[in-house]
């Protein structure tokens, strides 16, 4: 472990870090870097926790196109 480990874990989190941690807890998704989250979600079958909640929006048909 690094020499400053105790200081590191006791250091207060930034508001952005706290928001990311809260979102992770609320969504039951892995907490960490984006790459690590993706890898762990795939390994643990939690990919659905990384997607936005709710149903996907319906595709809107483009007007004025022929074909």
C-alpha angles and dihedrals in degrees: 000000000000117000092243095048095120092050091047096053092043094049112112116253123242119246089255091052091049092050091050091049092048091049090050092051094045093049095038090232129141116276118225141066118343092252093048091047091052093048094047093044090053093046094047099039093249100124090121090064091064095055122084114268120258135034121317114260117257117256112256115229112236113239124225098025120123128197 
